[in-house]
């Protein structure tokens, strides 16, 4: 293929979003719309979630405990959720998960102190586990390999990111213009109104799934084997799956070690007001919105691993800038680069789905959630303790070191999955 022909093919991929959308299955389109509306609701409360819990009386170590317990419970459910979806389809689990998210936001909204936030976060991770796993399995089965990176990044970055940008702006508008909160004067009672707004968007997403999603069953295999035992059997016979278990676990660590503390660190250590906190989140969503699909097109054209090396490095840079930020501009630049986490995660998800066959997709994704949850729970405890006793900078450095010294070398040892035959590993 000539350089000109190859360039034209890449340009067609980069600019072909309407054509790409039209070619995909209905269930995938429904889950993109659902995810986008849910992301809008979550992004309304995300810049202020940790601040809300701390303002109700929790310290950083207790925040780590809450995050750890929630992730652990979510992970334990993963393999069983996956096998249920393999056998029965995704719709029932999807609906139950969305109900869990709705209940979680209501619990946050009525929480009189930080202890009820434990229940709220546990219910949130329960709901997110069910809904997220259903979404992941739909993506894994509805998208062809040659479309998977673009499809997952359309869902996670383009559409969800586009609405996600509006979330922090809505939150900032409510706090500053409706509630009349000063730049640095928001309290727990001010933040709690945002959770009810997020609950309303979640309720809307539930009706979309009820009335628009089919209940396709993709797996023809039926086994009485315990779901966790089935997961261990899968990784025993698939050497790439064994490596991916550790890669996936480390890739999930930002949710335990970075995400819960970015806004707290920016607020407490860098004295960022609420509008700057909201702008950082909006900037992050803008990055994934503008660059998600082009990055996915590059990954579908040239392979996943090369692109992952770049996006992982840019996320490290975002954390380094946050730690060193001398001014508001650098904080916002850090927020811009934090958007690469929301690009890296679905791109890594494309690799995960290409390591096993469709018959075991649910159990495989669920088993990854289990192992990742155990790792994240342990590191969430470490992060909370380290933040209180060593400072946030130590937490961020630990994450970057583990990522650079373990995940990236393991990723380099995997085959490129764009043209990988998963059946050869069965």
C-alpha positions in Angstrom: 0.0 0.0 0.0 1.4 3.4 -1.0 1.9 6.1 1.6 -0.8 8.2 -0.1 -3.3 5.4 -0.1 -2.5 4.6 3.6 -2.9 8.3 4.4 -6.2 8.5 2.7 -7.4 5.4 4.6 -6.3 6.9 7.9 -8.0 10.2 7.1 -11.2 8.3 6.3 -11.1 6.6 9.7 -10.4 9.9 11.5 -13.3 11.8 9.8 -15.8 8.9 9.5 -17.7 9.2 12.8 -21.2 9.4 11.2 -20.5 6.5 8.9 -19.0 4.5 11.8 -22.0 5.2 14.0 -24.5 4.1 11.3 -22.6 0.8 10.8 -22.8 -0.3 14.4 -25.4 -2.5 16.2 -28.3 -0.9 18.0 -27.4 -2.3 21.5 -24.0 -0.6 21.3 -25.7 2.7 20.3 -28.1 2.4 23.2 -25.3 1.8 25.7 -23.4 4.8 24.3 -26.4 7.0 25.0 -26.9 5.6 28.4 -23.3 6.0 29.4 -23.2 9.6 28.1 -26.2 10.6 30.2 -24.9 8.8 33.3 -21.5 10.4 32.8 -23.1 13.8 32.8 -24.7 13.1 36.1 -21.5 11.8 37.6 -19.4 14.7 36.4 -21.7 17.1 38.2 -20.6 15.6 41.6 -17.1 14.3 40.7 -15.2 17.5 41.4 -16.6 17.8 44.9 -17.2 14.1 46.0 -14.1 13.8 48.1 -14.4 17.3 49.4 -18.1 16.5 50.4 -17.1 13.4 52.4 -14.2 15.2 54.1 -16.5 18.2 54.9 -18.8 15.7 56.7 -16.0 14.8 59.1 -13.9 12.0 57.4 -10.1 12.3 57.2 -8.0 11.0 54.3 -7.3 7.6 56.0 -11.0 7.1 56.5 -11.6 8.2 52.8 -9.2 5.4 51.9 -11.1 2.9 54.0 -14.4 3.9 52.3 -12.9 3.6 48.8 -11.2 0.3 49.7 -14.3 -1.5 51.1 -16.4 -0.3 48.2 -14.0 -1.5 45.6 -13.5 -4.9 47.3 -17.3 -5.6 47.4 -17.6 -4.6 43.8 -14.8 -6.9 42.7 -16.1 -9.9 44.6 -19.3 -9.6 42.5 -17.5 -9.4 39.2 -17.1 -13.0 38.1 -20.7 -13.9 39.1 -22.1 -10.9 37.3 -20.1 -11.8 34.2 -21.3 -15.4 34.1 -24.9 -14.3 34.7 -24.6 -12.0 31.6 -23.0 -14.7 29.6 -25.9 -17.0 30.3 -28.9 -14.6 30.4 -27.9 -11.4 28.6 -27.0 -8.0 29.9 -30.4 -6.2 30.3 -31.5 -7.2 33.8 -28.0 -6.6 35.3 -27.8 -3.3 33.5 -31.1 -2.1 34.9 -30.2 -3.3 38.5 -26.9 -1.5 38.2 -28.5 1.8 37.2 -30.9 1.5 40.1 -27.9 1.1 42.4 -26.3 4.2 41.1 -29.6 6.1 41.6 -29.9 4.9 45.2 -26.3 5.8 45.9 -26.7 9.5 44.8 -29.8 9.7 47.0 -27.9 8.3 50.0 -25.1 10.9 49.5 -27.7 13.6 49.2 -29.3 12.8 52.6 -26.1 11.8 54.5 -26.0 13.6 57.8 -22.3 12.6 58.4 -19.5 10.7 56.6 -20.6 7.3 58.0 -23.6 7.1 55.7 -21.2 7.9 52.8 -19.7 4.4 53.4 -23.1 2.9 52.5 -23.5 5.3 49.6 -20.1 4.5 48.1 -20.6 0.8 48.5 -24.0 1.0 46.7 -22.3 3.2 44.0 -19.6 0.7 43.3 -22.2 -2.1 43.4 -24.3 -0.3 40.8 -21.3 0.8 38.8 -20.0 -2.8 38.7 -23.3 -4.1 37.4 -23.9 -1.3 34.9 -20.2 -1.0 33.8 -19.8 -4.7 33.3 -23.0 -4.9 31.3 -21.8 -2.0 29.2 -18.3 -3.6 28.7 -19.7 -7.0 27.6 -22.0 -5.3 25.1 -19.0 -3.4 23.7 -16.9 -6.6 23.6 -19.6 -8.5 21.7 -21.1 -5.8 19.4 -17.9 -4.3 18.0 -15.7 -6.0 15.5 -12.0 -6.1 16.3 -11.1 -3.6 13.5 -13.7 -1.1 15.1 -13.2 -1.8 18.8 -10.8 0.9 19.8 -12.8 3.6 18.0 -16.1 2.2 19.3 -15.0 2.2 22.9 -13.5 5.6 22.6 -16.6 7.0 21.0 -18.5 5.7 24.0 -16.1 6.6 26.8 -14.5 9.7 25.4 -16.5 11.4 22.6 -20.1 11.2 23.6 -19.6 10.7 27.3 -16.8 13.3 27.4 -18.9 15.8 25.5 -21.7 15.7 28.0 -19.2 15.2 30.8 -17.8 18.6 30.1 -21.1 20.1 30.9 -21.3 18.4 34.3 -18.7 20.5 36.2 -20.1 23.7 34.5 -23.6 22.8 35.7 -22.3 22.1 39.2 -20.3 25.4 39.3 -23.4 27.3 38.0 -25.6 25.7 40.7 -23.1 26.5 43.5 -22.2 30.0 42.5 -25.3 31.4 40.8 -28.2 29.5 42.4 -27.0 28.7 45.9 -24.9 31.9 46.0 -21.8 30.1 47.4 -18.5 32.0 47.4 -15.5 30.7 45.5 -14.0 29.1 48.7 -17.0 28.9 51.0 -19.0 25.8 49.8 -20.1 23.4 52.6 -21.4 19.9 52.8 -25.0 21.3 52.8 -24.2 23.1 49.5 -22.6 20.1 47.8 -25.5 17.7 48.7 -27.9 19.4 46.2 -25.6 18.3 43.4 -26.3 14.6 44.2 -30.0 15.0 43.6 -29.3 16.5 40.1 -27.0 13.5 39.3 -29.8 11.1 40.5 -32.2 12.7 38.1 -30.0 12.1 35.1 -29.4 8.5 36.3 -33.2 8.0 36.4 -33.5 9.1 32.8 -30.8 6.6 31.7 -32.7 3.8 33.3 -35.7 4.4 31.1 -33.5 4.3 28.0 -32.2 0.8 28.9 -35.7 -0.4 29.8 -37.3 0.6 26.5 -34.4 0.5 24.0 -32.0 -2.3 24.9 -32.5 -5.9 23.6 -31.5 -8.9 25.7 -29.1 -10.7 23.4 -27.3 -13.7 24.8 -23.9 -14.2 23.2 -22.5 -17.3 24.9 -23.5 -20.7 23.8 -21.4 -22.4 26.6 -23.2 -23.5 29.8 -21.1 -24.7 32.7 -21.8 -25.5 36.3 -18.3 -24.6 37.3 -18.0 -21.8 39.9 -17.4 -18.5 38.2 -14.2 -17.8 40.1 -12.9 -21.3 39.4 -13.8 -20.7 35.8 -11.7 -17.5 35.8 -8.7 -19.3 37.3 -9.0 -22.0 34.6 -9.1 -19.4 31.9 -5.8 -17.7 33.0 -4.2 -21.1 33.6 -4.4 -22.0 30.0 -3.9 -18.5 28.5 -0.5 -17.0 29.2 -1.4 -13.6 27.9 -4.5 -13.5 30.2 -2.2 -14.2 33.1 -0.1 -11.2 32.2 -3.1 -9.0 31.6 -4.5 -9.7 35.1 -1.6 -7.7 36.6 -1.6 -5.1 33.8 -5.4 -4.5 34.4 -5.0 -4.3 38.2 -2.3 -1.6 37.9 -4.3 0.2 35.2 -7.2 0.5 37.6 -5.1 2.0 40.5 -5.8 5.7 39.6 -9.3 5.1 40.8 -7.9 4.2 44.2 -4.8 6.4 44.5 -5.2 9.4 42.2 -8.8 10.2 41.4 -10.0 10.5 45.0 -7.3 12.9 45.9 -6.7 15.1 42.9 -9.4 17.6 43.8 -8.6 17.5 47.5 -4.9 18.1 46.8 -5.7 20.9 44.4 -8.0 22.5 46.9 -6.0 22.1 50.0 -2.4 22.3 48.8 -2.8 24.5 45.7 -5.7 26.6 47.1 -7.8 26.1 44.0 -11.3 27.6 44.3 -14.4 25.7 43.1 -14.4 27.3 39.7 -10.8 26.1 39.1 -11.7 22.6 40.4 -14.7 22.5 38.0 -12.5 23.8 35.1 -9.9 21.1 35.7 -12.6 18.4 35.3 -14.1 20.1 32.3 -10.7 20.4 30.7 -10.1 16.7 31.3 -13.4 15.9 29.6 -12.5 18.2 26.7 -9.3 16.3 26.0 -11.1 12.9 25.8 -13.8 14.4 23.7 -11.6 16.0 21.1 -8.9 13.3 21.0 -10.7 10.1 22.0 -11.9 9.1 18.5 -8.7 10.1 16.7 -6.6 8.1 19.2 -9.0 5.1 18.7 -8.6 5.4 14.9 -4.8 5.4 15.3 -5.1 2.3 17.5 -7.3 0.5 15.0 -4.9 1.4 12.2 -1.5 0.9 13.8 -2.1 -1.2 16.9 -3.0 -0.7 20.5 0.3 -0.9 22.3 2.1 1.9 20.6 -0.7 4.3 21.3 -1.0 3.1 24.9 2.6 4.0 25.6 1.9 7.6 24.6 -1.4 8.0 26.5 0.1 6.4 29.7 3.0 8.8 29.6 0.8 11.8 29.1 -1.2 10.8 32.2 2.0 10.6 34.2 2.8 14.1 33.0 -0.6 15.3 34.3 0.2 14.1 37.8 3.7 15.6 37.8 2.3 18.9 36.7 -0.4 18.7 39.5 2.3 18.1 42.1 4.5 20.9 40.9 1.8 23.4 39.9 2.9 27.0 40.8 -0.3 28.6 39.5 -3.8 28.2 38.1 -2.7 27.8 34.5 -0.6 24.7 35.4 -3.5 23.2 37.4 -5.7 23.6 34.4 -3.0 22.1 32.1 -2.8 19.2 34.5 -6.6 18.8 34.2 -6.3 18.8 30.4 -3.7 16.0 30.5 -5.8 14.0 33.0 -8.2 13.4 30.2 -5.7 10.8 28.9 -6.7 8.5 31.7 -10.2 8.4 30.2 -8.6 7.6 26.8 -6.2 5.0 28.2 -8.8 3.0 30.1 -11.1 2.1 27.2 -8.2 1.6 24.9 -6.8 -0.9 27.4 -10.3 -2.4 27.6 -10.1 -3.1 23.8 -6.9 -5.1 24.4 -8.6 -7.0 27.3 -11.6 -8.0 25.1 -9.2 -9.3 22.4 -7.4 -11.8 24.6 -10.3 -14.2 25.0 -13.2 -15.5 22.9 -16.9 -14.3 23.1 -18.1 -17.4 25.0 -16.0 -16.4 28.0 -16.2 -12.6 27.7 -18.4 -12.1 30.8 -16.4 -14.3 33.1 -13.2 -12.8 31.8 -14.2 -9.2 32.4 -15.7 -10.1 35.8 -12.5 -12.0 36.9 -10.5 -8.9 35.9 -12.8 -6.8 38.1 -12.2 -9.2 41.0 -8.4 -9.1 40.8 -8.3 -5.4 40.1 -10.6 -4.7 43.0 -8.3 -6.6 45.4 -5.3 -4.6 44.2 -7.2 -1.3 44.3 -8.6 -2.0 47.7 -5.1 -2.6 49.1 -3.7 0.5 47.4 -6.7 2.6 48.5 -5.8 1.8 52.1 -2.2 2.6 51.4 -3.1 5.8 49.7 -5.3 7.1 52.5 -2.6 6.3 55.1 0.2 7.8 53.0 -1.8 11.0 52.3 -2.3 11.6 56.1 1.2 10.7 57.1 3.5 11.3 54.1 1.4 13.7 52.0 -0.4 13.5 48.6 2.9 13.8 46.7 4.0 10.4 48.1 0.7 8.8 47.0 1.1 10.1 43.4 4.8 9.1 43.2 4.0 5.5 44.4 1.4 5.2 41.6 3.7 6.4 38.8 6.5 4.2 40.0 4.4 1.0 40.1 2.9 1.9 36.6 6.3 2.5 35.1 8.2 -0.4 36.6 5.5 -3.1 36.3 2.6 -2.3 34.0 4.5 -0.9 31.0 7.1 -3.7 30.8 4.4 -6.3 31.0 2.4 -4.6 28.3 5.5 -4.6 26.1 5.7 -8.4 26.5 2.2 -8.9 25.2 1.5 -9.5 21.5 -0.3 -6.8 19.5 -4.0 -7.7 19.8 -5.3 -5.8 16.7 -4.7 -9.0 14.6 -4.5 -11.5 17.5 -6.4 -14.7 17.3 -7.8 -15.3 20.8 -9.0 -18.8 19.9 -5.4 -19.9 19.7 -5.1 -19.3 23.4 -8.2 -21.2 24.3 
